């Protein structure tokens, strides 16, 4: 609930959970639940692009920004 609430707001998160809302790809993109919508054939390429961009960030910044107890780099 916390993650959903942080993205779409308290009331919208409550309604979505209570009503069992299933977001379409376009709706999920519009409200910020996903960063990108790609076709099934583009899924692996898109995931690899995203991982490559995350790998450029030093691990210590993830630990600080996300308050992770452990760094797995």
PyMOL Python script that loads the backbone (N, CA, C, O; Angstrom):
from pymol import cmd

cmd.read_pdbstr("""\
ATOM      1  N   UNK A   1       0.826  -1.192   0.000  1.00  0.00           N
ATOM      2  CA  UNK A   1       0.000   0.000   0.000  1.00  0.00           C
ATOM      3  C   UNK A   1       0.865   1.248   0.000  1.00  0.00           C
ATOM      4  O   UNK A   1       0.540   2.211  -0.694  1.00  0.00           O
ATOM      5  N   UNK A   2       1.975   1.261   0.770  1.00  0.00           N
ATOM      6  CA  UNK A   2       2.808   2.458   0.851  1.00  0.00           C
ATOM      7  C   UNK A   2       3.356   2.867  -0.498  1.00  0.00           C
ATOM      8  O   UNK A   2       3.313   4.047  -0.846  1.00  0.00           O
ATOM      9  N   UNK A   3       3.871   1.920  -1.267  1.00  0.00           N
ATOM     10  CA  UNK A   3       4.427   2.255  -2.586  1.00  0.00           C
ATOM     11  C   UNK A   3       3.343   2.783  -3.506  1.00  0.00           C
ATOM     12  O   UNK A   3       3.541   3.793  -4.182  1.00  0.00           O
ATOM     13  N   UNK A   4       2.217   2.124  -3.539  1.00  0.00           N
ATOM     14  CA  UNK A   4       1.112   2.562  -4.381  1.00  0.00           C
ATOM     15  C   UNK A   4       0.643   3.947  -3.958  1.00  0.00           C
ATOM     16  O   UNK A   4       0.403   4.806  -4.806  1.00  0.00           O
ATOM     17  N   UNK A   5       0.510   4.167  -2.666  1.00  0.00           N
ATOM     18  CA  UNK A   5       0.079   5.465  -2.140  1.00  0.00           C
ATOM     19  C   UNK A   5       1.065   6.566  -2.517  1.00  0.00           C
ATOM     20  O   UNK A   5       0.660   7.679  -2.850  1.00  0.00           O
ATOM     21  N   UNK A   6       2.349   6.257  -2.463  1.00  0.00           N
ATOM     22  CA  UNK A   6       3.357   7.256  -2.809  1.00  0.00           C
ATOM     23  C   UNK A   6       3.288   7.652  -4.276  1.00  0.00           C
ATOM     24  O   UNK A   6       3.642   8.776  -4.633  1.00  0.00           O
ATOM     25  N   UNK A   7       2.840   6.745  -5.120  1.00  0.00           N
ATOM     26  CA  UNK A   7       2.797   7.032  -6.553  1.00  0.00           C
ATOM     27  C   UNK A   7       1.483   7.684  -6.960  1.00  0.00           C
ATOM     28  O   UNK A   7       1.491   8.689  -7.670  1.00  0.00           O
ATOM     29  N   UNK A   8       0.361   7.133  -6.527  1.00  0.00           N
ATOM     30  CA  UNK A   8      -0.931   7.638  -7.020  1.00  0.00           C
ATOM     31  C   UNK A   8      -1.752   8.378  -5.976  1.00  0.00           C
ATOM     32  O   UNK A   8      -2.828   8.885  -6.293  1.00  0.00           O
ATOM     33  N   UNK A   9      -1.276   8.452  -4.751  1.00  0.00           N
ATOM     34  CA  UNK A   9      -2.007   9.174  -3.719  1.00  0.00           C
ATOM     35  C   UNK A   9      -2.845   8.266  -2.841  1.00  0.00           C
ATOM     36  O   UNK A   9      -3.239   7.171  -3.244  1.00  0.00           O
ATOM     37  N   UNK A  10      -3.111   8.742  -1.630  1.00  0.00           N
ATOM     38  CA  UNK A  10      -3.813   7.953  -0.615  1.00  0.00           C
ATOM     39  C   UNK A  10      -5.183   7.471  -1.086  1.00  0.00           C
ATOM     40  O   UNK A  10      -5.457   6.272  -1.056  1.00  0.00           O
ATOM     41  N   UNK A  11      -6.036   8.380  -1.514  1.00  0.00           N
ATOM     42  CA  UNK A  11      -7.413   8.004  -1.858  1.00  0.00           C
ATOM     43  C   UNK A  11      -7.465   7.095  -3.074  1.00  0.00           C
ATOM     44  O   UNK A  11      -8.208   6.114  -3.089  1.00  0.00           O
ATOM     45  N   UNK A  12      -6.674   7.421  -4.098  1.00  0.00           N
ATOM     46  CA  UNK A  12      -6.667   6.593  -5.301  1.00  0.00           C
ATOM     47  C   UNK A  12      -6.139   5.195  -4.992  1.00  0.00           C
ATOM     48  O   UNK A  12      -6.634   4.212  -5.544  1.00  0.00           O
ATOM     49  N   UNK A  13      -5.144   5.097  -4.119  1.00  0.00           N
ATOM     50  CA  UNK A  13      -4.609   3.788  -3.733  1.00  0.00           C
ATOM     51  C   UNK A  13      -5.671   2.984  -2.977  1.00  0.00           C
ATOM     52  O   UNK A  13      -5.848   1.793  -3.235  1.00  0.00           O
ATOM     53  N   UNK A  14      -6.371   3.628  -2.051  1.00  0.00           N
ATOM     54  CA  UNK A  14      -7.439   2.937  -1.312  1.00  0.00           C
ATOM     55  C   UNK A  14      -8.496   2.410  -2.265  1.00  0.00           C
ATOM     56  O   UNK A  14      -8.892   1.248  -2.179  1.00  0.00           O
ATOM     57  N   UNK A  15      -8.954   3.262  -3.173  1.00  0.00           N
ATOM     58  CA  UNK A  15      -9.983   2.855  -4.131  1.00  0.00           C
ATOM     59  C   UNK A  15      -9.497   1.715  -5.010  1.00  0.00           C
ATOM     60  O   UNK A  15     -10.225   0.748  -5.231  1.00  0.00           O
ATOM     61  N   UNK A  16      -8.269   1.822  -5.514  1.00  0.00           N
ATOM     62  CA  UNK A  16      -7.737   0.788  -6.403  1.00  0.00           C
ATOM     63  C   UNK A  16      -7.666  -0.555  -5.691  1.00  0.00           C
ATOM     64  O   UNK A  16      -8.011  -1.586  -6.268  1.00  0.00           O
ATOM     65  N   UNK A  17      -7.217  -0.546  -4.433  1.00  0.00           N
ATOM     66  CA  UNK A  17      -7.104  -1.797  -3.680  1.00  0.00           C
ATOM     67  C   UNK A  17      -8.469  -2.350  -3.292  1.00  0.00           C
ATOM     68  O   UNK A  17      -8.695  -3.557  -3.383  1.00  0.00           O
ATOM     69  N   UNK A  18      -9.376  -1.488  -2.863  1.00  0.00           N
ATOM     70  CA  UNK A  18     -10.697  -1.940  -2.448  1.00  0.00           C
ATOM     71  C   UNK A  18     -11.507  -2.486  -3.615  1.00  0.00           C
ATOM     72  O   UNK A  18     -12.268  -3.441  -3.463  1.00  0.00           O
ATOM     73  N   UNK A  19     -11.336  -1.870  -4.784  1.00  0.00           N
ATOM     74  CA  UNK A  19     -12.110  -2.285  -5.953  1.00  0.00           C
ATOM     75  C   UNK A  19     -11.385  -3.316  -6.810  1.00  0.00           C
ATOM     76  O   UNK A  19     -11.938  -3.813  -7.791  1.00  0.00           O
ATOM     77  N   UNK A  20     -10.147  -3.638  -6.439  1.00  0.00           N
ATOM     78  CA  UNK A  20      -9.383  -4.605  -7.227  1.00  0.00           C
ATOM     79  C   UNK A  20      -9.073  -4.088  -8.626  1.00  0.00           C
ATOM     80  O   UNK A  20      -9.122  -4.840  -9.598  1.00  0.00           O
ATOM     81  N   UNK A  21      -8.760  -2.821  -8.720  1.00  0.00           N
ATOM     82  CA  UNK A  21      -8.518  -2.190 -10.012  1.00  0.00           C
ATOM     83  C   UNK A  21      -7.326  -2.815 -10.721  1.00  0.00           C
ATOM     84  O   UNK A  21      -6.253  -2.970 -10.139  1.00  0.00           O
ATOM     85  N   UNK A  22      -7.526  -3.168 -11.974  1.00  0.00           N
ATOM     86  CA  UNK A  22      -6.448  -3.636 -12.830  1.00  0.00           C
ATOM     87  C   UNK A  22      -6.143  -2.506 -13.809  1.00  0.00           C
ATOM     88  O   UNK A  22      -7.001  -2.117 -14.601  1.00  0.00           O
ATOM     89  N   UNK A  23      -4.941  -1.990 -13.754  1.00  0.00           N
ATOM     90  CA  UNK A  23      -4.567  -0.877 -14.614  1.00  0.00           C
ATOM     91  C   UNK A  23      -4.119  -1.396 -15.977  1.00  0.00           C
ATOM     92  O   UNK A  23      -3.350  -2.353 -16.066  1.00  0.00           O
ATOM     93  N   UNK A  24      -4.606  -0.760 -17.029  1.00  0.00           N
ATOM     94  CA  UNK A  24      -4.100  -1.078 -18.367  1.00  0.00           C
ATOM     95  C   UNK A  24      -2.673  -0.548 -18.461  1.00  0.00           C
ATOM     96  O   UNK A  24      -2.235   0.224 -17.609  1.00  0.00           O
ATOM     97  N   UNK A  25      -1.966  -0.955 -19.477  1.00  0.00           N
ATOM     98  CA  UNK A  25      -0.590  -0.458 -19.661  1.00  0.00           C
ATOM     99  C   UNK A  25      -0.574   1.065 -19.761  1.00  0.00           C
ATOM    100  O   UNK A  25       0.243   1.726 -19.121  1.00  0.00           O
ATOM    101  N   UNK A  26      -1.468   1.609 -20.555  1.00  0.00           N
ATOM    102  CA  UNK A  26      -1.501   3.060 -20.736  1.00  0.00           C
ATOM    103  C   UNK A  26      -1.870   3.783 -19.449  1.00  0.00           C
ATOM    104  O   UNK A  26      -1.290   4.822 -19.132  1.00  0.00           O
ATOM    105  N   UNK A  27      -2.836   3.237 -18.700  1.00  0.00           N
ATOM    106  CA  UNK A  27      -3.219   3.853 -17.421  1.00  0.00           C
ATOM    107  C   UNK A  27      -2.085   3.784 -16.410  1.00  0.00           C
ATOM    108  O   UNK A  27      -1.831   4.751 -15.692  1.00  0.00           O
ATOM    109  N   UNK A  28      -1.405   2.648 -16.352  1.00  0.00           N
ATOM    110  CA  UNK A  28      -0.275   2.491 -15.430  1.00  0.00           C
ATOM    111  C   UNK A  28       0.832   3.487 -15.763  1.00  0.00           C
ATOM    112  O   UNK A  28       1.453   4.053 -14.864  1.00  0.00           O
ATOM    113  N   UNK A  29       1.076   3.697 -17.037  1.00  0.00           N
ATOM    114  CA  UNK A  29       2.081   4.671 -17.460  1.00  0.00           C
ATOM    115  C   UNK A  29       1.645   6.086 -17.093  1.00  0.00           C
ATOM    116  O   UNK A  29       2.446   6.890 -16.616  1.00  0.00           O
ATOM    117  N   UNK A  30       0.385   6.376 -17.318  1.00  0.00           N
ATOM    118  CA  UNK A  30      -0.142   7.712 -17.047  1.00  0.00           C
ATOM    119  C   UNK A  30      -0.062   8.087 -15.561  1.00  0.00           C
ATOM    120  O   UNK A  30       0.276   9.223 -15.228  1.00  0.00           O
ATOM    121  N   UNK A  31      -0.369   7.144 -14.676  1.00  0.00           N
ATOM    122  CA  UNK A  31      -0.349   7.459 -13.244  1.00  0.00           C
ATOM    123  C   UNK A  31       1.022   7.254 -12.609  1.00  0.00           C
ATOM    124  O   UNK A  31       1.209   7.573 -11.435  1.00  0.00           O
ATOM    125  N   UNK A  32       1.984   6.728 -13.367  1.00  0.00           N
ATOM    126  CA  UNK A  32       3.340   6.583 -12.858  1.00  0.00           C
ATOM    127  C   UNK A  32       3.671   5.248 -12.221  1.00  0.00           C
ATOM    128  O   UNK A  32       4.682   5.131 -11.530  1.00  0.00           O
ATOM    129  N   UNK A  33       2.838   4.237 -12.439  1.00  0.00           N
ATOM    130  CA  UNK A  33       3.128   2.913 -11.881  1.00  0.00           C
ATOM    131  C   UNK A  33       4.232   2.207 -12.651  1.00  0.00           C
ATOM    132  O   UNK A  33       4.930   1.353 -12.103  1.00  0.00           O
ATOM    133  N   UNK A  34       4.388   2.560 -13.911  1.00  0.00           N
ATOM    134  CA  UNK A  34       5.468   2.018 -14.738  1.00  0.00           C
ATOM    135  C   UNK A  34       6.180   3.180 -15.415  1.00  0.00           C
ATOM    136  O   UNK A  34       5.605   4.254 -15.591  1.00  0.00           O
ATOM    137  N   UNK A  35       7.431   2.960 -15.792  1.00  0.00           N
ATOM    138  CA  UNK A  35       8.218   4.007 -16.441  1.00  0.00           C
ATOM    139  C   UNK A  35       8.143   3.939 -17.955  1.00  0.00           C
ATOM    140  O   UNK A  35       8.362   4.938 -18.640  1.00  0.00           O
ATOM    141  N   UNK A  36       7.838   2.777 -18.469  1.00  0.00           N
ATOM    142  CA  UNK A  36       7.869   2.588 -19.912  1.00  0.00           C
ATOM    143  C   UNK A  36       6.956   1.430 -20.282  1.00  0.00           C
ATOM    144  O   UNK A  36       6.843   0.457 -19.536  1.00  0.00           O
ATOM    145  N   UNK A  37       6.308   1.535 -21.426  1.00  0.00           N
ATOM    146  CA  UNK A  37       5.499   0.443 -21.961  1.00  0.00           C
ATOM    147  C   UNK A  37       6.131   0.026 -23.280  1.00  0.00           C
ATOM    148  O   UNK A  37       6.334   0.851 -24.171  1.00  0.00           O
ATOM    149  N   UNK A  38       6.439  -1.250 -23.399  1.00  0.00           N
ATOM    150  CA  UNK A  38       7.055  -1.776 -24.616  1.00  0.00           C
ATOM    151  C   UNK A  38       6.315  -3.031 -25.053  1.00  0.00           C
ATOM    152  O   UNK A  38       5.600  -3.657 -24.271  1.00  0.00           O
ATOM    153  N   UNK A  39       6.502  -3.380 -26.311  1.00  0.00           N
ATOM    154  CA  UNK A  39       5.894  -4.614 -26.806  1.00  0.00           C
ATOM    155  C   UNK A  39       6.636  -5.809 -26.211  1.00  0.00           C
ATOM    156  O   UNK A  39       7.754  -5.680 -25.712  1.00  0.00           O
ATOM    157  N   UNK A  40       6.004  -6.949 -26.273  1.00  0.00           N
ATOM    158  CA  UNK A  40       6.615  -8.160 -25.715  1.00  0.00           C
ATOM    159  C   UNK A  40       7.970  -8.441 -26.362  1.00  0.00           C
ATOM    160  O   UNK A  40       8.901  -8.887 -25.692  1.00  0.00           O
ATOM    161  N   UNK A  41       8.076  -8.183 -27.648  1.00  0.00           N
ATOM    162  CA  UNK A  41       9.336  -8.456 -28.346  1.00  0.00           C
ATOM    163  C   UNK A  41      10.450  -7.493 -27.939  1.00  0.00           C
ATOM    164  O   UNK A  41      11.626  -7.780 -28.161  1.00  0.00           O
ATOM    165  N   UNK A  42      10.094  -6.361 -27.350  1.00  0.00           N
ATOM    166  CA  UNK A  42      11.084  -5.367 -26.924  1.00  0.00           C
ATOM    167  C   UNK A  42      11.414  -5.451 -25.434  1.00  0.00           C
ATOM    168  O   UNK A  42      12.234  -4.676 -24.943  1.00  0.00           O
ATOM    169  N   UNK A  43      10.790  -6.374 -24.713  1.00  0.00           N
ATOM    170  CA  UNK A  43      10.929  -6.440 -23.259  1.00  0.00           C
ATOM    171  C   UNK A  43      12.372  -6.627 -22.810  1.00  0.00           C
ATOM    172  O   UNK A  43      12.844  -5.891 -21.944  1.00  0.00           O
ATOM    173  N   UNK A  44      13.073  -7.586 -23.376  1.00  0.00           N
ATOM    174  CA  UNK A  44      14.443  -7.851 -22.956  1.00  0.00           C
ATOM    175  C   UNK A  44      15.357  -6.657 -23.236  1.00  0.00           C
ATOM    176  O   UNK A  44      16.162  -6.285 -22.382  1.00  0.00           O
ATOM    177  N   UNK A  45      15.243  -6.056 -24.416  1.00  0.00           N
ATOM    178  CA  UNK A  45      16.065  -4.891 -24.746  1.00  0.00           C
ATOM    179  C   UNK A  45      15.788  -3.731 -23.791  1.00  0.00           C
ATOM    180  O   UNK A  45      16.718  -3.066 -23.335  1.00  0.00           O
ATOM    181  N   UNK A  46      14.519  -3.491 -23.490  1.00  0.00           N
ATOM    182  CA  UNK A  46      14.157  -2.398 -22.582  1.00  0.00           C
ATOM    183  C   UNK A  46      14.692  -2.659 -21.181  1.00  0.00           C
ATOM    184  O   UNK A  46      15.181  -1.740 -20.525  1.00  0.00           O
ATOM    185  N   UNK A  47      14.605  -3.908 -20.715  1.00  0.00           N
ATOM    186  CA  UNK A  47      15.116  -4.255 -19.385  1.00  0.00           C
ATOM    187  C   UNK A  47      16.633  -4.086 -19.328  1.00  0.00           C
ATOM    188  O   UNK A  47      17.170  -3.593 -18.336  1.00  0.00           O
ATOM    189  N   UNK A  48      17.310  -4.489 -20.379  1.00  0.00           N
ATOM    190  CA  UNK A  48      18.763  -4.346 -20.413  1.00  0.00           C
ATOM    191  C   UNK A  48      19.178  -2.874 -20.436  1.00  0.00           C
ATOM    192  O   UNK A  48      20.158  -2.499 -19.792  1.00  0.00           O
ATOM    193  N   UNK A  49      18.447  -2.044 -21.168  1.00  0.00           N
ATOM    194  CA  UNK A  49      18.725  -0.598 -21.174  1.00  0.00           C
ATOM    195  C   UNK A  49      18.547  -0.012 -19.778  1.00  0.00           C
ATOM    196  O   UNK A  49      19.376   0.776 -19.321  1.00  0.00           O
ATOM    197  N   UNK A  50      17.469  -0.396 -19.105  1.00  0.00           N
ATOM    198  CA  UNK A  50      17.196   0.125 -17.767  1.00  0.00           C
ATOM    199  C   UNK A  50      18.278  -0.327 -16.784  1.00  0.00           C
ATOM    200  O   UNK A  50      18.764   0.476 -15.988  1.00  0.00           O
ATOM    201  N   UNK A  51      18.650  -1.586 -16.834  1.00  0.00           N
ATOM    202  CA  UNK A  51      19.692  -2.100 -15.950  1.00  0.00           C
ATOM    203  C   UNK A  51      21.029  -1.423 -16.212  1.00  0.00           C
ATOM    204  O   UNK A  51      21.778  -1.145 -15.275  1.00  0.00           O
ATOM    205  N   UNK A  52      21.332  -1.157 -17.466  1.00  0.00           N
ATOM    206  CA  UNK A  52      22.590  -0.475 -17.800  1.00  0.00           C
ATOM    207  C   UNK A  52      22.620   0.919 -17.181  1.00  0.00           C
ATOM    208  O   UNK A  52      23.662   1.362 -16.700  1.00  0.00           O
ATOM    209  N   UNK A  53      21.493   1.604 -17.192  1.00  0.00           N
ATOM    210  CA  UNK A  53      21.469   2.945 -16.586  1.00  0.00           C
ATOM    211  C   UNK A  53      21.582   2.860 -15.064  1.00  0.00           C
ATOM    212  O   UNK A  53      22.232   3.706 -14.450  1.00  0.00           O
ATOM    213  N   UNK A  54      20.961   1.852 -14.445  1.00  0.00           N
ATOM    214  CA  UNK A  54      21.068   1.688 -12.985  1.00  0.00           C
ATOM    215  C   UNK A  54      22.483   1.291 -12.586  1.00  0.00           C
ATOM    216  O   UNK A  54      22.964   1.697 -11.528  1.00  0.00           O
ATOM    217  N   UNK A  55      23.148   0.510 -13.415  1.00  0.00           N
ATOM    218  CA  UNK A  55      24.505   0.066 -13.096  1.00  0.00           C
ATOM    219  C   UNK A  55      25.519   1.201 -13.105  1.00  0.00           C
ATOM    220  O   UNK A  55      26.626   1.042 -12.590  1.00  0.00           O
ATOM    221  N   UNK A  56      25.167   2.322 -13.670  1.00  0.00           N
ATOM    222  CA  UNK A  56      26.062   3.476 -13.686  1.00  0.00           C
ATOM    223  C   UNK A  56      26.071   4.210 -12.341  1.00  0.00           C
ATOM    224  O   UNK A  56      26.976   5.001 -12.076  1.00  0.00           O
ATOM    225  N   UNK A  57      25.080   3.955 -11.501  1.00  0.00           N
ATOM    226  CA  UNK A  57      24.975   4.620 -10.198  1.00  0.00           C
ATOM    227  C   UNK A  57      25.781   3.819  -9.171  1.00  0.00           C
ATOM    228  O   UNK A  57      25.553   2.620  -9.007  1.00  0.00           O
ATOM    229  N   UNK A  58      26.717   4.467  -8.483  1.00  0.00           N
ATOM    230  CA  UNK A  58      27.496   3.753  -7.465  1.00  0.00           C
ATOM    231  C   UNK A  58      26.591   3.150  -6.385  1.00  0.00           C
ATOM    232  O   UNK A  58      25.621   3.777  -5.958  1.00  0.00           O
ATOM    233  N   UNK A  59      26.907   1.966  -5.961  1.00  0.00           N
ATOM    234  CA  UNK A  59      26.090   1.222  -5.001  1.00  0.00           C
ATOM    235  C   UNK A  59      25.865   2.006  -3.716  1.00  0.00           C
ATOM    236  O   UNK A  59      24.781   1.932  -3.135  1.00  0.00           O
ATOM    237  N   UNK A  60      26.853   2.746  -3.264  1.00  0.00           N
ATOM    238  CA  UNK A  60      26.700   3.471  -1.992  1.00  0.00           C
ATOM    239  C   UNK A  60      25.548   4.474  -2.049  1.00  0.00           C
ATOM    240  O   UNK A  60      24.952   4.784  -1.017  1.00  0.00           O
ATOM    241  N   UNK A  61      25.229   4.983  -3.233  1.00  0.00           N
ATOM    242  CA  UNK A  61      24.124   5.924  -3.350  1.00  0.00           C
ATOM    243  C   UNK A  61      22.778   5.225  -3.188  1.00  0.00           C
ATOM    244  O   UNK A  61      21.835   5.801  -2.644  1.00  0.00           O
ATOM    245  N   UNK A  62      22.690   3.985  -3.660  1.00  0.00           N
ATOM    246  CA  UNK A  62      21.468   3.223  -3.426  1.00  0.00           C
ATOM    247  C   UNK A  62      21.276   2.980  -1.931  1.00  0.00           C
ATOM    248  O   UNK A  62      20.164   3.093  -1.416  1.00  0.00           O
ATOM    249  N   UNK A  63      22.348   2.651  -1.250  1.00  0.00           N
ATOM    250  CA  UNK A  63      22.271   2.371   0.178  1.00  0.00           C
ATOM    251  C   UNK A  63      21.776   3.597   0.939  1.00  0.00           C
ATOM    252  O   UNK A  63      20.917   3.488   1.815  1.00  0.00           O
ATOM    253  N   UNK A  64      22.314   4.742   0.606  1.00  0.00           N
ATOM    254  CA  UNK A  64      21.928   5.973   1.295  1.00  0.00           C
ATOM    255  C   UNK A  64      20.517   6.389   0.907  1.00  0.00           C
ATOM    256  O   UNK A  64      19.698   6.691   1.774  1.00  0.00           O
ATOM    257  N   UNK A  65      20.227   6.406  -0.399  1.00  0.00           N
ATOM    258  CA  UNK A  65      18.941   6.923  -0.855  1.00  0.00           C
ATOM    259  C   UNK A  65      17.776   5.998  -0.535  1.00  0.00           C
ATOM    260  O   UNK A  65      16.661   6.474  -0.323  1.00  0.00           O
ATOM    261  N   UNK A  66      17.996   4.726  -0.495  1.00  0.00           N
ATOM    262  CA  UNK A  66      16.923   3.764  -0.236  1.00  0.00           C
ATOM    263  C   UNK A  66      16.960   3.223   1.191  1.00  0.00           C
ATOM    264  O   UNK A  66      16.078   2.468   1.599  1.00  0.00           O
ATOM    265  N   UNK A  67      17.989   3.616   1.949  1.00  0.00           N
ATOM    266  CA  UNK A  67      18.151   3.155   3.315  1.00  0.00           C
ATOM    267  C   UNK A  67      18.168   1.633   3.403  1.00  0.00           C
ATOM    268  O   UNK A  67      17.543   1.028   4.274  1.00  0.00           O
ATOM    269  N   UNK A  68      18.912   1.034   2.460  1.00  0.00           N
ATOM    270  CA  UNK A  68      19.038  -0.412   2.439  1.00  0.00           C
ATOM    271  C   UNK A  68      20.005  -0.852   3.523  1.00  0.00           C
ATOM    272  O   UNK A  68      21.018  -0.192   3.751  1.00  0.00           O
ATOM    273  N   UNK A  69      19.710  -1.951   4.190  1.00  0.00           N
ATOM    274  CA  UNK A  69      20.617  -2.429   5.228  1.00  0.00           C
ATOM    275  C   UNK A  69      21.840  -3.137   4.643  1.00  0.00           C
ATOM    276  O   UNK A  69      22.824  -3.357   5.349  1.00  0.00           O
ATOM    277  N   UNK A  70      21.784  -3.498   3.340  1.00  0.00           N
ATOM    278  CA  UNK A  70      22.854  -4.290   2.764  1.00  0.00           C
ATOM    279  C   UNK A  70      23.059  -3.874   1.311  1.00  0.00           C
ATOM    280  O   UNK A  70      22.098  -3.638   0.578  1.00  0.00           O
ATOM    281  N   UNK A  71      24.291  -3.791   0.916  1.00  0.00           N
ATOM    282  CA  UNK A  71      24.640  -3.469  -0.469  1.00  0.00           C
ATOM    283  C   UNK A  71      25.159  -4.729  -1.127  1.00  0.00           C
ATOM    284  O   UNK A  71      26.135  -5.316  -0.660  1.00  0.00           O
ATOM    285  N   UNK A  72      24.525  -5.149  -2.197  1.00  0.00           N
ATOM    286  CA  UNK A  72      24.883  -6.407  -2.845  1.00  0.00           C
ATOM    287  C   UNK A  72      25.733  -6.200  -4.087  1.00  0.00           C
ATOM    288  O   UNK A  72      25.692  -7.032  -4.992  1.00  0.00           O
ATOM    289  N   UNK A  73      26.486  -5.142  -4.161  1.00  0.00           N
ATOM    290  CA  UNK A  73      27.328  -4.882  -5.346  1.00  0.00           C
ATOM    291  C   UNK A  73      28.636  -5.618  -5.250  1.00  0.00           C
ATOM    292  O   UNK A  73      29.468  -5.519  -6.151  1.00  0.00           O
TER     293      UNK A  73
END
""", "prot")
cmd.dss("prot")
cmd.show_as("cartoon", "prot")
cmd.util.cbc("prot")
cmd.orient("prot")
